[in-house]
């Protein structure tokens, strides 16, 4: 590394240390998911014991909020991915190297790239419970919807009124407020993880080593599947 670049890194770190503000760390971004997990799993266990269980409306909404948080705060996706993810895209997920990859075509940056999410086995189990057991209960509220609201039927995530979710950011704000935690937005989470990744890369570079970590491997797995997944989704769209 050149002296100029090394000096720049030192200056950046000094600025952060002397600014008086604590940097948001990646683990801070998912704090609400950790705190809320026990309540979330309680609902999942209720459904596991009885797939015909009727949830209260707040329970259904809580499941939606939590899964939105998984996508936005843990998998660092933009809110538009939550709003526009479709049932077809969920059903078209592909398994690769222990992860289940979902490709979402329509979102804020869809003109330049497909959003790819690599869910773990546990996460896929949660999402499947939502799709099969919670989402139908939310759609029950849509029976009296107007004809122009029917577009929500093909969206994976739906609101408490059975409609398309237009503002996932507000949902995350409510989830944080429920547990009295500082709000973390999509932009804040992505920025924190970007800074952490840069710092880690710089440290490994300075040490003269770059081990193949599980995180890097996971990112590669997701992107390796993106192109083939997009072709598959395009084929399904043409058939509809």
Secondary structure, 3 states (H helix, E strand, C coil): CCHHHHHHHHHHHHHHHHCCCCCCCHHHHCHHHHHHHHHHHHHHHHHHHCCCCCCCHHHHHHHHHHHHHHHHHHCCCCHHHHHHCEHHHHHCCEEECCEEEEEECCCCCCCCCCEEEEECHHHHHHHHHHHHHHHHHHHHHHCCCCHHHHHHHHECCECCCCCECCCHHHHHHHHHHHCCCCCCCHHHHHHHHHHHHHHHHHHHHHHCCCCCCHHHHHHHHHHHHHHHHHHHHHHHHHHC
